[in-house]
Amino acid sequence: MAPYTPHTLPPPFTPFPSTSNASGEPPQPALLPASAPLPPPRLVTQGAESLLFRTAFLTLDTACALKYRPAKAYRHAALDRRLTKARLLAEARSLVKCRREGVRVPAVLGADWVAGWLAMEWIPGLTIRACLDHFLHQHHHDISSSSAPATADPNPEHSAALWGLMARVGRAVGRLHEIGVVHGDLTTSNLMIRPPPPATTIPAGLEPSDESGERISAATGARKTDEETIVAAEESEDDFDATALLQHGTVWLIDFGLAAQTPQDEDRAVDLYVLERAFGSTHPAAEELFQEVLRVYGESYKGAKTALRRLEDVRARGRKRSMIG
């Protein structure tokens, strides 16, 4: 068998490094446009199989989530390439099918299974976990500091918005299962609340450039480098009104690395069981909210009731496994 040589990516990409750098940091995929180099990708999180970077795709105003699966030195090279290709293609195909069927998931911008990367649309917003942490802890604090009776709700507007959010989660998961896709890692960290689109389509910090190609701030007139432009855009995206996000944000599903296309009710029930456990580990009050997720899920598509009945069997197996250890 001929020795494996690193894949040369077409413009606007350059080859990904396959080993860690001298400082011991994880390898970063170089994402460079043909004309002028962009700032290096920023590492967002690192999992067992892949690294997730935030960068720009082709243009500065196209935020991109770059998922990179580096080569595993502990695996045989041929097996590693085969697994990387299979997993990357499975994720990309699941995302494309979901987008085609109207499920809110990141758009696939590009992929290369030989180099091991998948470029996806960047989804701004908060995870469901972060949202529940914020509002449930705030709710607990309001009850503790309130002089009203213990049964009274100190902030009924937030409570109603939380229940509405749970209904949107139930519909999103139901639609995913209806089209024959299971997520495989359906946790509150893989469900995002995306803010509604702003009134202007030009993100803050991405003003027109002058003749020299430098960006000019409309507020100050100061020239900004490409790196400063991206940082300004990221800070603008992360500045959310949490209450408005809770009330009007849309629910998106992310991280389809373990997704599969299957019509089996058992797989759907396991998805729901994983989500139920994730809700229970977020906050004690979140378990009650999850019942609203299941209620709306049960009404979302024709076979949902069957999946919910199978969930009871999965729960029983989970309790038995917990007792045995």
C-alpha positions as CSV (number, residue, x, y, z in Angstrom):
1,M,0.0,0.0,0.0
2,A,1.3,3.4,-0.9
3,P,2.2,5.7,2.0
4,Y,-0.5,8.2,3.0
5,T,0.4,11.8,2.1
6,P,-1.4,14.8,3.5
7,H,-4.3,16.0,1.4
8,T,-3.7,19.3,-0.4
9,L,-6.9,21.3,0.0
10,P,-8.1,23.6,-2.8
11,P,-8.4,27.3,-2.3
12,P,-9.5,28.9,0.0
13,F,-8.0,26.3,2.3
14,T,-4.5,25.2,3.1
15,P,-3.5,21.7,4.5
16,F,-4.3,20.9,8.1
17,P,-1.3,20.1,10.4
18,S,-1.5,16.5,11.6
19,T,0.5,16.8,14.8
20,S,0.6,19.1,17.8
21,N,2.8,22.1,17.8
22,A,5.9,22.7,19.9
23,S,3.9,24.2,22.8
24,G,1.8,21.0,23.1
25,E,-1.5,22.7,22.1
26,P,-3.9,20.8,19.8
27,P,-3.4,21.1,16.1
28,Q,-5.3,23.9,14.4
29,P,-6.6,23.7,10.9
30,A,-5.3,26.6,8.8
31,L,-8.1,28.4,7.1
32,L,-6.7,30.9,4.7
33,P,-8.3,32.7,1.8
34,A,-6.5,32.9,-1.5
35,S,-6.1,36.7,-1.4
36,A,-5.4,37.8,2.2
37,P,-5.0,35.6,5.3
38,L,-7.7,35.5,7.9
39,P,-6.8,35.4,11.6
40,P,-6.2,31.8,12.8
41,P,-9.3,29.7,13.9
42,R,-10.1,30.0,17.6
43,L,-10.6,26.8,19.5
44,V,-14.0,26.6,21.1
45,T,-14.1,23.1,22.6
46,Q,-12.3,19.8,22.4
47,G,-13.9,16.4,22.5
48,A,-12.7,12.9,22.4
49,E,-12.8,12.6,18.6
50,S,-12.7,16.2,17.3
51,L,-11.9,19.8,17.8
52,L,-14.4,22.6,17.2
53,F,-13.0,26.0,16.0
54,R,-14.7,29.2,15.3
55,T,-13.5,31.0,12.2
56,A,-14.8,32.7,9.0
57,F,-15.7,31.0,5.8
58,L,-14.5,32.6,2.6
59,T,-15.5,36.1,3.8
60,L,-15.2,37.9,7.2
61,D,-18.9,38.2,7.7
62,T,-19.6,34.5,7.3
63,A,-19.1,33.0,10.8
64,C,-18.2,29.3,10.6
65,A,-18.0,26.4,13.0
66,L,-15.1,24.2,11.8
67,K,-15.1,20.7,13.2
68,Y,-11.8,19.0,12.7
69,R,-11.1,15.3,13.3
70,P,-7.3,15.0,13.7
71,A,-5.5,11.7,12.9
72,K,-5.3,9.3,15.8
73,A,-1.8,8.0,16.3
74,Y,-3.1,5.0,18.3
75,R,-5.1,3.6,15.4
76,H,-3.9,2.0,12.3
77,A,-3.7,4.7,9.6
78,A,-6.0,2.9,7.1
79,L,-8.6,2.2,9.8
80,D,-8.4,5.8,11.1
81,R,-9.0,7.2,7.6
82,R,-12.0,4.8,7.1
83,L,-13.6,5.8,10.4
84,T,-13.0,9.5,9.9
85,K,-14.6,9.3,6.5
86,A,-17.6,7.3,7.7
87,R,-18.3,9.5,10.7
88,L,-17.8,12.8,8.9
89,L,-20.1,11.7,6.0
90,A,-22.7,10.4,8.3
91,E,-22.8,13.7,10.2
92,A,-22.9,15.8,7.0
93,R,-25.7,13.6,5.4
94,S,-27.8,13.9,8.6
95,L,-27.4,17.7,8.6
96,V,-28.3,18.0,4.9
97,K,-31.4,15.8,5.3
98,C,-32.5,17.8,8.4
99,R,-32.1,21.1,6.5
100,R,-34.0,19.7,3.5
101,E,-36.9,18.6,5.8
102,G,-37.1,22.0,7.6
103,V,-35.4,21.0,10.9
104,R,-33.3,23.8,12.3
105,V,-29.7,22.6,12.2
106,P,-26.5,24.3,11.0
107,A,-26.0,24.4,7.2
108,V,-23.1,22.4,5.8
109,L,-20.7,24.9,4.1
110,G,-18.0,22.4,3.1
111,A,-16.3,19.1,4.0
112,D,-13.3,17.0,3.2
113,W,-13.2,13.5,4.7
114,V,-9.6,13.0,3.8
115,A,-8.3,16.1,5.6
116,G,-10.9,15.4,8.3
117,W,-12.9,18.7,8.5
118,L,-16.5,19.8,8.3
119,A,-17.4,23.4,8.0
120,M,-20.8,24.4,9.2
121,E,-22.9,27.5,9.8
122,W,-22.1,29.2,13.2
123,I,-25.3,29.3,15.4
124,P,-25.2,32.2,17.8
125,G,-27.2,32.1,21.0
126,L,-27.3,30.2,24.3
127,T,-27.5,26.5,25.0
128,I,-30.7,25.2,26.7
129,R,-28.4,24.2,29.6
130,A,-27.1,27.8,30.0
131,C,-30.6,29.2,29.7
132,L,-32.0,26.8,32.3
133,D,-29.1,27.4,34.7
134,H,-29.6,31.2,34.4
135,F,-33.4,31.4,34.8
136,L,-33.9,28.5,37.3
137,H,-31.3,29.8,39.6
138,Q,-32.7,33.3,39.2
139,H,-36.2,31.9,40.0
140,H,-34.9,30.2,43.1
141,H,-33.3,33.4,44.2
142,D,-36.5,35.4,43.6
143,I,-38.5,32.9,45.7
144,S,-35.9,33.1,48.6
145,S,-35.9,36.9,48.7
146,S,-39.6,37.3,48.1
147,S,-42.0,38.1,51.0
148,A,-45.0,36.5,49.1
149,P,-46.4,33.1,50.0
150,A,-44.2,30.1,49.0
151,T,-46.8,29.0,46.5
152,A,-46.8,32.3,44.7
153,D,-44.7,32.8,41.5
154,P,-42.5,35.9,41.9
155,N,-42.0,36.2,38.1
156,P,-44.9,34.7,36.2
157,E,-43.6,36.2,32.9
158,H,-40.4,34.2,33.0
159,S,-42.2,31.1,34.1
160,A,-44.5,31.3,31.2
161,A,-41.6,31.9,28.8
162,L,-39.8,28.8,30.2
163,W,-42.8,26.6,29.6
164,G,-43.1,28.0,26.1
165,L,-39.5,27.2,25.5
166,M,-40.0,23.6,26.6
167,A,-42.9,23.3,24.1
168,R,-40.5,24.5,21.3
169,V,-37.9,21.9,22.4
170,G,-40.5,19.2,22.2
171,R,-41.6,20.2,18.7
172,A,-38.0,20.4,17.5
173,V,-37.1,16.9,18.8
174,G,-40.4,15.5,17.5
175,R,-39.7,16.9,14.0
176,L,-36.2,15.4,14.1
177,H,-37.6,12.0,14.9
178,E,-40.5,12.3,12.4
179,I,-38.0,12.5,9.5
180,G,-36.2,9.4,10.6
181,V,-33.1,10.9,12.3
182,V,-31.9,10.3,15.8
183,H,-29.4,12.6,17.4
184,G,-27.4,10.2,19.4
185,D,-26.2,12.7,22.0
186,L,-29.4,14.7,22.7
187,T,-28.4,16.8,25.7
188,T,-29.2,20.3,26.8
189,S,-25.8,21.4,25.6
190,N,-26.6,20.3,22.1
191,L,-29.8,22.3,21.9
192,M,-29.4,26.0,21.1
193,I,-31.7,29.0,21.5
194,R,-31.0,31.3,18.6
195,P,-32.0,35.0,18.8
196,P,-34.4,36.4,16.2
197,P,-32.6,38.1,13.3
198,P,-31.7,41.7,14.0
199,A,-33.3,44.6,12.1
200,T,-30.1,45.3,10.2
201,T,-28.3,42.6,8.1
202,I,-24.9,44.2,8.7
203,P,-23.3,42.7,11.9
204,A,-21.6,45.2,14.2
205,G,-18.0,45.7,13.3
206,L,-18.4,44.6,9.7
207,E,-18.7,48.1,8.1
208,P,-17.6,48.7,4.5
209,S,-13.8,49.0,3.9
210,D,-11.9,51.9,2.5
211,E,-9.6,51.7,-0.6
212,S,-6.8,50.2,1.4
213,G,-9.0,47.2,2.4
214,E,-9.1,48.1,6.1
215,R,-12.5,48.2,7.9
216,I,-13.7,51.5,9.2
217,S,-15.8,51.8,12.3
218,A,-18.9,53.9,11.5
219,A,-19.0,55.0,15.2
220,T,-15.4,56.2,15.7
221,G,-13.9,56.4,12.2
222,A,-11.0,54.2,13.4
223,R,-9.5,51.6,11.1
224,K,-9.6,48.0,12.2
225,T,-7.6,45.0,11.3
226,D,-9.4,41.8,10.1
227,E,-8.8,40.2,13.5
228,E,-10.3,43.2,15.3
229,T,-13.2,43.0,13.0
230,I,-14.0,39.4,13.8
231,V,-13.6,40.0,17.5
232,A,-16.0,42.9,17.3
233,A,-18.5,40.7,15.5
234,E,-18.2,37.9,18.0
235,E,-18.8,40.3,20.9
236,S,-21.8,41.8,19.2
237,E,-23.3,38.3,18.6
238,D,-22.7,37.3,22.3
239,D,-24.5,40.3,23.7
240,F,-28.0,38.9,24.1
241,D,-31.1,40.0,25.9
242,A,-31.7,36.8,27.9
243,T,-35.4,37.5,28.5
244,A,-36.1,38.3,24.8
245,L,-34.1,35.2,23.8
246,L,-36.2,33.0,26.1
247,Q,-39.4,34.4,24.7
248,H,-38.7,34.7,21.0
249,G,-35.6,32.6,20.3
250,T,-35.8,29.6,18.0
251,V,-34.6,26.1,19.0
252,W,-31.7,24.7,17.0
253,L,-30.0,21.3,17.2
254,I,-26.2,21.0,16.9
255,D,-23.4,18.4,17.1
256,F,-24.6,15.5,15.0
257,G,-21.4,13.5,15.3
258,L,-23.3,10.5,16.7
259,A,-26.5,11.0,14.6
260,A,-28.0,8.1,12.6
261,Q,-30.9,7.8,10.1
262,T,-33.2,5.2,11.6
263,P,-37.0,4.7,12.0
264,Q,-36.6,2.5,15.1
265,D,-38.7,3.6,18.1
266,E,-36.1,2.1,20.4
267,D,-33.5,4.7,19.1
268,R,-35.9,7.5,19.5
269,A,-36.7,6.5,23.1
270,V,-33.0,6.4,23.9
271,D,-32.7,9.9,22.5
272,L,-35.5,11.0,24.8
273,Y,-33.9,9.2,27.8
274,V,-30.6,10.9,27.3
275,L,-32.4,14.3,27.1
276,E,-34.3,13.4,30.3
277,R,-31.2,12.6,32.2
278,A,-29.6,15.8,31.0
279,F,-32.5,17.9,32.3
280,G,-32.3,16.1,35.6
281,S,-28.6,16.9,36.0
282,T,-29.1,20.6,35.1
283,H,-31.4,21.6,38.0
284,P,-34.0,19.8,40.2
285,A,-36.8,22.0,38.9
286,A,-35.9,21.2,35.3
287,E,-37.3,17.6,35.7
288,E,-40.8,19.1,36.0
289,L,-40.2,21.2,32.9
290,F,-39.2,18.1,30.9
291,Q,-42.7,16.8,31.3
292,E,-43.9,19.6,29.1
293,V,-41.2,18.6,26.5
294,L,-42.7,15.0,26.5
295,R,-46.3,16.3,26.3
296,V,-45.6,18.4,23.2
297,Y,-43.4,15.7,21.7
298,G,-46.2,13.2,22.0
299,E,-48.4,15.5,19.9
300,S,-45.8,16.4,17.3
301,Y,-46.0,13.4,14.9
302,K,-48.0,10.3,14.3
303,G,-45.6,7.7,15.9
304,A,-44.6,9.8,18.9
305,K,-46.9,7.9,21.3
306,T,-45.2,4.6,20.5
307,A,-41.8,6.2,21.1
308,L,-43.0,7.5,24.5
309,R,-44.2,4.0,25.5
310,R,-40.8,2.6,24.5
311,L,-39.3,5.3,26.7
312,E,-40.8,3.5,29.7
313,D,-38.9,0.3,28.9
314,V,-35.6,2.3,28.4
315,R,-36.1,4.0,31.8
316,A,-36.7,0.6,33.5
317,R,-33.4,-0.7,32.0
318,G,-31.6,2.4,33.1
319,R,-32.8,2.0,36.7
320,K,-31.8,-1.6,36.7
321,R,-28.4,-0.8,35.4
322,S,-28.0,1.9,38.1
323,M,-28.9,-0.6,40.9
324,I,-26.5,-3.3,39.6
325,G,-23.7,-0.8,39.0
